[in-house]
Structures are given as structure tokens and as C-alpha cells.
Amino acid sequence: MKKAALFDMDGTLVDNTSAHIRAFEIFCARYGVRDWQQRLSQAYGMGNDDIMRLIMPREVIQAKGIAALSEEKEAIYREIYAPEIRPVEGLVGLLERLHKAGVRCAVGSSGCRANVDFVLEKCGIGQWFEARISGDRVSRCKPDPEIYLTAAAALGVEPTDCVVFEDAKAGIEAARRAGAGRIVALATTLPREVLEQQTPADPVIDTFADLTDLDALLAD
């Protein structure tokens, strides 16, 4: 039986892709960046440093600094998302069932700690998570496995004893490289067929409400 559950945040705990896109639209408009959308679509699951290098002009990065740019964008995101934030359907029920089964939970997100705390607080789910591993706590973000290796270590379990919940290719690859015992993909950010055909995730679900057989999910 799996001993721990590791959850990505963006697109997994909350279906917030559209909020991030709206925040990037506002943020990029401030700096006159117009060709950001296609590049952003290639960056789902990555850390802010990598995203900023991908999207923002070099001269803006040199003038402002990646850390300041990231903080500015994330502040916009939290402001516009706060009035509408809610957990993905079925998440609270799943967390309750995992707790009753003795399965420990952690967040493993490429997002910054402020965003992790924001999501857990606003959704009222912070009590279920014993560890919060954010992108600013590691040296390498997804698809590197460091985030999930760190999350498993924080719970005192081996990665093979973990089920990982993800929505993005980079995160699924990070879980695979970490040696996760099972990877569950949510079709929130990417179409189901993409996740089924282009990633090793099994199963692929639309919401956590689809997970009706907890024993099967946690089975070795």
C-alpha cells in the first residue's frame, strides 16, 4: 500500500490555468511584450525563473531582475484569483479519505511559497498537508525530480511508496524520474488524449471525484 500522496498545485489542487494566463496578460502588457502566449504554452509545470527567461525580453530581465519580475506577476495572479478560487472537484473528499487511511500528504509545486500558502489557505485545505515543497525551496524545478524527491524525504517515505497527482508534462516527467510508485494525471490543463498518449500517467482523470476505489489507487 502506498504510504504518501504528493500533490502538484497549479492545475491539480486548483484549476487555475486561466487565472495565470490572465495574470500574464496584464503583466506582459505592462512591459509591452506581445508574443508571450505561444511560449507560455510550452512552460506549464516549470518554475518561474525558467518561465521568465522564456517569455520576457533579455533587457527587461537585466533591468528588473527575475526575482522582482516573478513577484510582480504572482502578486497580480493572487489578486485576480482570490475572489474565485476553489479546490478541484472531489479534492477535499479525497484528502479526508487519505487521512483516514493513514496516507500522509505533501505539496510539491514549482510555484513560489507565497502561492502555495495562498492556495492552501484560501481553499481551507492546509491542515491535510504535512509538508509544502515549493519551487523556491529547490535548486532545480520540474521536469527535474528534485521537488518530488524532497517532498517524499520530508514525509520520511521512499518515492516508490508515493502516489503523485499532476496535470502537466513537466510534472509527470519529474514524478517518473523521481521513481514515484503511481502517477495520476488530471485533465485540467491538457486534453485527456494528450496525457494518455504522451505521458506515463495511469490513470488519467477529469476530477478527483473520479477516484472511487481508494484501495486500488493505493495498492502496490
SEDO-853423 format. One line per field, with one value per residue: residue number from 1; x, y, z of N, C-alpha, C in turn. Coordinates in steps of 0.001 Angstrom, whole numbers, plus 500000, padded with zeros to 6 digits. Atoms other than C-alpha are relative to their C-alpha. Layout:
N
num c(NUM ...)
nc1 c(X ...)
nc2 c(Y ...)
nc3 c(Z ...)
cac1 c(X ...)
cac2 c(Y ...)
cac3 c(Z ...)
cc1 c(X ...)
cc2 c(Y ...)
cc3 c(Z ...)
END
This chain:
220
num c(1 2 3 4 5 6 7 8 9 10 11 12 13 14 15 16 17 18 19 20 21 22 23 24 25 26 27 28 29 30 31 32 33 34 35 36 37 38 39 40 41 42 43 44 45 46 47 48 49 50 51 52 53 54 55 56 57 58 59 60 61 62 63 64 65 66 67 68 69 70 71 72 73 74 75 76 77 78 79 80 81 82 83 84 85 86 87 88 89 90 91 92 93 94 95 96 97 98 99 100 101 102 103 104 105 106 107 108 109 110 111 112 113 114 115 116 117 118 119 120 121 122 123 124 125 126 127 128 129 130 131 132 133 134 135 136 137 138 139 140 141 142 143 144 145 146 147 148 149 150 151 152 153 154 155 156 157 158 159 160 161 162 163 164 165 166 167 168 169 170 171 172 173 174 175 176 177 178 179 180 181 182 183 184 185 186 187 188 189 190 191 192 193 194 195 196 197 198 199 200 201 202 203 204 205 206 207 208 209 210 211 212 213 214 215 216 217 218 219 220)
nc1 c(500837 499275 499967 500083 500536 499329 500876 499686 500979 500684 500645 500229 500822 500933 499995 499727 499238 500536 499608 498597 499933 500463 498951 498923 500461 499839 498576 499256 500429 499245 498650 500107 499677 501207 499916 499738 500954 499507 498885 500535 500611 498932 499345 500830 499306 498649 499845 500099 498752 499970 501076 499616 498968 500640 501000 499648 498795 498779 499720 500895 499451 498784 500353 500854 499630 501004 500747 500976 501015 500831 500843 501003 501016 500760 500889 501154 500755 500733 501043 501146 500533 500553 501471 500635 499249 500644 499259 500516 501112 499660 498720 500164 500403 498854 499070 500575 499864 498581 499672 500573 499234 498647 499103 499525 500079 499110 500052 498737 500358 498984 500388 499330 500627 501146 501141 500409 500722 501224 500959 500416 500795 501259 500832 500261 499513 498634 499832 499777 498665 498924 498826 500260 498767 500238 498882 498926 499302 499126 499084 500422 501440 500470 500132 499043 500745 499627 501155 500686 499069 499992 501297 500023 499068 500600 500973 499298 500375 499329 500859 500792 501153 500829 500796 499845 501091 499415 500796 499138 498968 498758 500193 500085 498630 499297 500444 499430 498559 499829 500294 501294 500652 501143 500201 501363 500032 501285 500173 500442 499212 499801 501071 499832 499281 498578 499462 500031 499131 498661 499401 500151 500976 501044 500978 500278 501329 500473 499993 499750 501227 499899 499246 500968 499416 498761 499119 499301 499067 498871 499436 498647)
nc2 c(498798 498746 499353 498539 499395 498742 499242 498743 498989 499352 500961 501254 499618 499002 499900 498568 499627 498769 498869 499703 499401 498621 499254 499759 499000 498696 499817 499774 498717 498944 499918 499972 501316 500393 501354 500853 501088 501277 500450 500426 501321 501002 499863 500492 500863 499520 498976 498627 499546 500517 499363 498621 500027 500405 499032 498589 499580 500007 498674 499810 500833 499350 498760 500215 501190 501058 500119 498908 500242 501116 499527 499094 500798 500835 499110 499782 501260 500194 498976 500257 501345 500137 500019 501140 501222 501138 501225 500859 500842 501272 499974 500025 501354 500881 499725 500595 501455 500324 499829 501134 501190 499863 499570 498642 499179 498857 499247 499875 499049 499086 498646 499417 500338 499118 500540 501243 499617 499345 501012 500851 499198 499577 501184 500627 501383 500045 500956 501347 500125 499980 499341 499122 499806 499052 499836 499216 500819 500946 499371 500352 500235 501010 501460 500651 500685 499546 499612 501182 500686 499228 500182 501342 500003 499220 500871 501181 501178 500161 499607 501133 500131 498802 499723 498587 499426 498978 499614 499496 500922 499804 500577 501454 500457 499895 501119 501230 500021 500173 501386 500094 501289 499835 498621 499709 498732 499315 499356 498622 499096 500642 500945 501377 500818 499659 500639 501449 500442 499404 500051 501305 499936 501007 499651 498605 499684 498635 499387 500979 500761 501235 501006 500627 501193 499572 501171 500251 498892 500104 501345 500135)
nc3 c(500000 500040 498694 500100 501215 500309 500890 500668 499599 501117 500875 499272 498851 500532 501461 500043 501188 500608 499147 500295 501339 499862 499300 500957 500964 499344 499729 501245 500567 499319 500572 501448 500571 500732 500572 498847 499818 500512 499159 498716 500151 499914 498697 498905 499058 499741 498988 500473 500626 501374 500758 500297 501048 501244 500454 499920 500720 499185 499439 498863 498926 499506 499311 498829 499251 500092 498750 499916 501028 499555 498903 500552 500703 499065 499248 500877 499999 498741 499892 500878 499793 498651 499887 500675 499752 499357 500304 501058 499540 499376 499292 498540 499650 500147 498897 498796 500118 499841 498584 499271 500378 499477 501079 499734 501208 500166 501252 500720 501047 500528 499632 498837 498732 499770 500728 499337 498789 500453 500445 498892 499068 500593 500224 498716 500040 499486 498912 500508 500589 499010 500578 501143 500749 501084 500914 499412 499009 500694 500961 501359 500073 500941 499900 499100 498937 498666 499189 499469 499100 498751 499340 499416 498863 498913 499346 499517 500787 501284 501123 500483 499106 500188 501178 500351 500777 500873 501163 501074 500469 499237 498682 500146 500233 498723 499164 500566 499721 498556 499668 499325 500143 500900 500439 500438 500735 500118 501305 499776 500833 501299 500349 499534 500976 499928 498801 500181 501089 499985 498663 499361 498911 499983 501027 500324 499476 500233 498669 498947 499790 500788 499243 499104 499382 499353 499804 501257 500209 499078 500030 500531)
cac1 c(500000 501202 502203 502054 500360 502267 500205 501240 499408 498629 496107 495917 494768 493117 492145 493843 495420 493074 493891 497616 497044 495036 497802 500433 498312 498233 501887 503197 501122 502973 506245 504951 505507 503103 504329 504125 501164 502766 505889 503829 502012 505369 506107 503339 504770 508062 509416 509106 512777 512539 509212 510543 513583 511284 508828 510468 512985 516569 516790 513770 515262 518569 516835 514366 515769 513999 513010 511289 509507 508279 506997 505189 503439 502436 501004 498759 497712 496781 494799 492653 492244 491333 487619 487049 489472 488119 489623 489269 486081 486446 489755 488523 486787 489914 492094 489722 489801 493595 493846 491555 493671 496832 498291 500405 500211 502591 502524 505277 504923 507191 505267 506582 505863 503564 501334 501338 500305 497702 496051 496046 494688 492016 490796 490835 492938 496221 495581 495868 499432 502393 504968 504956 507751 507780 509983 511938 512989 514870 517709 516070 512381 510322 510922 513875 512782 514184 510809 509246 512354 512376 508653 508988 512005 510085 507458 510093 508999 510546 509284 508127 505727 504109 501247 501769 498949 499905 498465 501488 504033 506945 505484 504660 508210 509526 507429 508596 512241 511766 510579 507002 505026 501980 501247 497713 497125 494288 492961 492623 495402 495957 493442 492909 494206 497498 498018 497053 499207 502213 502829 503283 500474 497943 495124 494040 491071 488937 488458 489244 485609 486578 488704 486058 488287 490879 492206 493054 494698 496946 497680 501296)
cac2 c(500000 503477 505480 509041 511260 514103 516802 519324 522610 524586 522628 519927 521343 524207 524562 527926 527928 530633 532837 532526 533347 536450 537491 537044 539099 542010 541553 541347 544348 546430 545684 545770 542029 540805 537359 535618 533244 530577 530492 530249 527197 525392 526258 524572 522968 524863 527205 530977 531538 529337 530871 534423 533538 532021 534921 538186 540114 539931 543677 543633 540792 542646 545839 544391 541017 537668 537609 541000 540136 536846 538507 541152 538611 536361 539303 540024 536361 536216 539452 538383 534736 535266 536033 532859 530273 526836 523330 520901 518858 515924 517069 517685 514311 512578 514298 513170 509584 509597 510882 508145 505564 506849 508216 511326 514235 516882 519589 519501 522606 524603 527668 530032 529504 532529 530926 527551 529157 531265 528222 526077 528918 530156 526613 525657 522530 523381 521004 517973 518675 517830 519306 522124 521968 524965 525964 528421 525606 523621 524325 522657 522759 520291 518297 517674 515211 517271 518639 515201 513647 516448 516040 512287 512816 515424 512772 510136 507788 506393 507757 504256 504424 507604 508337 511628 513799 516011 517849 518900 517030 518575 517492 513983 513619 514845 512229 509498 510454 510538 506929 507536 504371 505680 508832 510155 512866 515400 516596 520195 521857 519382 517256 513713 512209 514081 512790 509246 509114 511261 510600 507539 508626 505989 506698 509937 511591 514677 515462 513776 512671 510031 508234 505989 502999 504204 500695 500239 503652 502877 499250 498231)
cac3 c(500000 499157 502236 500889 498340 496687 495012 492420 492933 489770 487721 490406 493730 491855 488204 487886 484430 483139 486148 485472 481800 482720 485118 482402 480006 482475 483401 479835 478759 481356 479565 476002 475476 472803 471720 475078 474643 472476 474624 477805 476443 476409 480042 482058 485171 485045 487707 487477 486683 483596 482569 482840 480738 478144 477955 478920 476795 477992 478518 480854 482876 483130 484241 486751 487768 487568 491249 491100 487850 489284 492441 490396 488198 491108 493049 490059 489957 493641 493422 490476 491547 495216 494598 492558 493966 494860 495057 492176 492465 494835 496345 499894 499993 498723 501325 504057 502780 502537 506094 507387 505529 507220 503977 504558 502105 500776 498145 495526 493377 491086 492249 494887 498588 498716 496077 497843 501133 499302 497698 500832 502984 500590 499857 503542 502964 504683 507576 505320 504180 506411 504012 501480 498915 496586 493688 495811 498161 495498 493107 490087 489195 487185 484999 487323 490044 492940 494086 494433 495924 498513 499229 499765 502045 504045 504800 505527 502732 499563 496220 495258 498212 496848 494504 492678 491328 488381 485398 483302 481213 483104 486436 485248 483959 487310 489118 486750 487192 490962 490849 492008 492624 490777 488772 488407 485802 485887 482543 483704 481717 478873 476944 478191 474940 475271 478804 477816 474691 475597 479312 481552 483898 484916 485464 483778 485478 484943 488655 491960 492093 489514 492134 493659 494509 497020 497674 494001 493868 496838 496002 495377)
cc1 c(500871 499860 499763 499412 500648 499190 500742 498932 499229 499436 499671 499171 498920 500139 500175 500763 499503 500366 501451 500134 499537 501051 501165 499601 500180 501474 500779 499615 500757 501359 499991 500365 498743 500008 500225 499158 500523 501132 499509 499401 501022 500577 499200 500785 501397 500001 500006 501264 500060 498933 500373 501064 499400 499149 500528 501255 501200 500246 499104 500510 501231 499664 499272 500462 498872 499147 498914 498883 499050 499053 498880 498881 499150 499075 498739 499095 499183 498850 498779 499356 499301 498466 499355 500648 499131 500787 499356 498942 500507 501267 499820 499599 501145 500985 499491 500177 501456 500409 499500 500771 501437 501026 500359 500096 500999 499687 501404 499782 501199 499681 500724 499234 498785 498759 499495 499182 498652 498939 499496 499112 498633 499051 499683 500480 501401 500226 500321 501444 501086 501246 499573 501331 499691 501260 501154 500730 500977 500876 499588 498512 499660 500348 501085 499215 500194 498797 499328 500910 500030 498701 499906 500896 499410 498969 500646 499630 500833 499062 499131 498759 499027 499142 500070 498822 500537 499050 500857 501069 501277 499892 499921 501380 500816 499628 500581 501473 500291 499760 498689 499334 498794 499862 498580 500000 498583 499939 499396 500693 500174 498842 500329 500833 501494 500643 500073 501039 501448 500655 499810 498962 498930 499410 500013 498564 499629 499966 500281 498753 500009 500674 499092 500576 501352 500959 500800 501046 501267 500697 501401 499960)
cc2 c(501252 500719 501505 500420 501366 500722 501182 501013 500556 498947 498685 500248 500992 500041 501471 500462 501314 501224 500384 500672 501454 500861 500299 501051 501411 500330 500335 501321 501151 500226 499955 498698 499444 498545 498944 498730 498649 499464 499533 498601 498875 499899 499442 499022 500451 501034 501392 500497 499570 500664 501430 500058 499675 501116 501425 500325 500091 501345 500293 499205 500658 501243 499752 498845 498972 499929 501069 499820 498893 500432 500906 499225 499205 500841 500305 498768 499837 500991 499645 498644 499842 499954 498730 498658 498938 498742 499233 499063 498666 500013 499868 498601 499015 500203 499392 498483 499566 500092 498811 498710 500052 500398 501470 500781 501151 500680 500031 500859 500806 501449 500492 499684 500884 499484 498710 500328 500640 498969 499167 500757 500321 498828 499258 498571 499850 498931 498598 499774 500177 500723 500816 500286 500869 500177 500790 499256 499021 500748 499739 499670 498918 500403 499290 499369 500566 500336 498775 499153 500697 499810 498629 499938 500752 499184 498727 498726 499941 500432 498864 499765 501160 499895 501500 500423 501207 500352 500351 498988 500120 499355 498483 499412 500074 498846 498681 499884 499842 498557 499807 498665 500031 501478 500134 501369 500548 500744 501388 500960 499471 499055 498584 499168 500290 499298 498485 499524 500465 500001 498594 499975 498919 499950 501482 500273 501435 500801 498897 499178 498693 498874 499372 498801 500363 498839 499717 501071 499805 498637 500003 499255)
cc3 c(500000 501337 499937 498665 499821 498928 499388 500421 498814 499041 500681 501253 499575 498481 499642 498761 499403 500825 499762 498639 500046 500693 499065 498966 500566 500175 498730 499341 500632 499346 498479 499325 499356 499550 501076 500033 499527 500861 501366 499918 500082 501413 501166 500873 500349 501122 499398 499316 498539 499146 499623 498909 498644 499401 499895 499209 500937 500664 501205 501197 500607 500821 501319 500888 499994 501265 500092 498977 500427 501105 499482 499320 500976 500884 499187 500023 501277 500137 499162 500269 501354 500032 499447 500320 500677 499639 498853 500587 500569 500819 501507 500464 499909 501142 501306 499987 500164 501461 500827 499725 500501 498966 500220 498683 500029 498677 499402 498770 499540 500333 501236 501280 500284 499296 500632 501245 499658 499631 501178 500981 499420 499757 501296 500092 500600 501044 499513 499568 501051 499489 498789 499319 498791 499165 500568 501118 499361 499011 498560 500023 498983 498562 500804 501157 501400 500886 500610 500877 501363 500768 500660 501236 501186 500772 500541 499283 498730 498876 499466 500853 499864 498746 499760 499124 499236 498863 498790 499630 500820 501370 499965 499749 501284 500916 499502 500344 501487 500426 500728 499724 499092 499674 499466 499334 499953 498673 500184 499044 498581 499709 500471 499033 499992 501189 499836 499003 500145 501384 500583 501119 499859 501413 499650 500415 499652 501303 501019 500315 499216 500776 501050 500746 500605 500190 498740 499735 500820 499959 499398 498653)
END
